[in-house]
Amino acid sequence: MSGMVYGYARVSTRQQDLSRQLDLLEKYNCHKVYTEKISGTQANRPELLKLKKRVKKHDQIIIESFSRLGRSTKDLIDLVYFFEQKGVKVVSIKENFDTQTPQGKLMMTVFQAFSQFERDIIVERTKEGLISARARGKIGGRPRVDPKLIQRALHLYQKQGFSVAEVCAKTGVKKATFYRYLKQATLQS
């Protein structure tokens, strides 16, 4: 049972041209090609999000190369894994890579292992850094907010009817901090 064939092409800037990628994708008879002129470092890629929502089991996604799809190795692995979970085949022309061949599955397993190794190393370094900082007397974490300032902010909001923006402007408390303490105060009521 064969599904739809989608292409995805991306260049990093508006000045760059998609022609080369589109010429390659044309050879694969894509039913629809999603294109973006946006940096790969951007987490919000609207056309990629549309593609993720549209694909179904047995569909295929054709890309010129992995660098066009993922922002990083981890992002690429997560995207390919997402598509695999939906039963969607991902084919990279440049790397001659097909996620549903035995070689493709093996490579994804290796990529995932390296990605997990990278995450573990980051966690280990973070722990070591915290231990080292504590040994030098540094605590870390969020800076403490004066409890009297929080009480004043809550009073302005709950008793005097000021908006959150007004309360934050008057007290200097950040919105996220205010909402966190408001939630705590609401739960304690």
SVG drawing of the C-alpha trace seen along z (x, -y; Angstrom):
<svg xmlns="http://www.w3.org/2000/svg" viewBox="-10 -51 46 56">
<polyline fill="none" stroke="black" stroke-width="0.4" points="0.0,0.0 1.6,-3.3 0.8,-6.7 1.5,-10.2 5.0,-11.5 5.9,-14.8 9.0,-16.9 10.6,-19.3 13.1,-21.9 14.6,-24.7 17.2,-27.4 18.5,-29.5 17.9,-33.0 15.4,-34.7 18.2,-35.5 19.1,-31.9 17.4,-29.9 15.5,-26.7 15.8,-25.7 18.5,-23.1 16.5,-21.3 13.3,-21.6 14.9,-20.1 16.1,-17.1 12.7,-16.6 10.9,-16.8 12.5,-13.5 10.7,-11.8 7.2,-12.8 6.2,-14.5 2.5,-15.1 3.3,-18.3 6.5,-20.0 6.8,-22.1 9.4,-24.9 10.8,-27.3 13.3,-30.2 14.1,-30.2 17.2,-29.4 17.4,-25.8 18.2,-27.1 14.6,-28.4 12.5,-26.0 9.3,-27.4 9.3,-26.3 5.6,-26.7 5.9,-24.5 7.6,-21.7 4.8,-21.8 2.2,-21.6 4.0,-18.6 4.2,-16.9 0.4,-17.3 -0.4,-16.1 1.6,-12.9 -0.1,-9.6 1.1,-5.9 2.7,-4.7 3.5,-8.3 7.1,-9.3 9.0,-12.4 11.8,-13.2 14.6,-15.7 17.7,-16.8 19.8,-16.2 19.5,-15.8 20.9,-19.4 17.7,-20.7 15.5,-18.9 17.1,-19.0 18.5,-22.0 21.0,-19.7 21.7,-16.0 19.2,-15.7 16.5,-17.6 17.1,-15.5 16.9,-12.3 13.7,-13.5 12.1,-14.4 13.0,-11.1 11.8,-9.2 8.5,-11.2 7.9,-10.3 8.9,-6.7 6.4,-6.4 3.7,-7.6 4.8,-4.9 6.3,-7.5 9.4,-6.8 12.1,-9.5 14.5,-9.5 17.5,-11.7 18.8,-12.0 22.3,-13.3 23.1,-10.7 21.3,-8.0 19.5,-7.2 16.1,-5.5 14.8,-5.1 12.9,-1.9 15.8,0.1 17.8,2.3 20.8,0.0 18.6,-3.1 17.2,-1.5 20.8,-0.6 22.0,-4.1 19.0,-5.6 19.8,-3.3 23.4,-4.5 22.3,-8.2 19.9,-7.7 22.7,-6.1 25.0,-9.0 22.2,-11.5 21.6,-9.8 25.3,-9.7 25.5,-13.5 22.5,-14.1 24.2,-12.0 27.5,-13.9 25.6,-17.2 23.8,-16.1 27.1,-14.8 28.9,-18.1 26.0,-20.1 26.2,-18.1 29.9,-18.4 29.6,-22.2 27.0,-22.5 29.1,-20.5 32.2,-22.7 30.1,-25.9 28.7,-24.8 32.2,-24.0 33.1,-27.6 30.0,-28.9 27.7,-29.6 24.2,-28.4 22.7,-28.7 19.1,-28.6 16.6,-31.5 17.4,-34.6 15.1,-35.0 12.3,-37.6 11.5,-39.6 8.4,-38.0 7.1,-41.5 7.3,-42.5 5.3,-39.4 2.7,-40.1 2.4,-43.7 2.0,-42.4 -0.7,-39.9 -2.5,-42.5 -2.5,-45.0 -3.9,-42.3 -6.4,-40.5 -7.6,-43.3 -7.2,-46.5 -8.0,-45.1 -4.9,-46.1 -4.1,-44.2 -1.1,-41.9 0.8,-44.3 0.1,-47.2 1.1,-45.1 4.4,-44.1 5.1,-47.7 4.5,-49.0 6.5,-46.3 9.2,-45.3 8.2,-41.6 8.4,-39.7 5.2,-38.3 6.3,-34.7 7.3,-35.1 4.0,-36.8 2.0,-34.1 4.0,-31.4 3.3,-33.0 -0.4,-33.7 -0.8,-30.1 0.7,-29.1 -1.6,-31.6 -4.6,-30.3 -3.8,-26.7 -3.3,-27.5 -6.7,-29.3"/>
</svg>
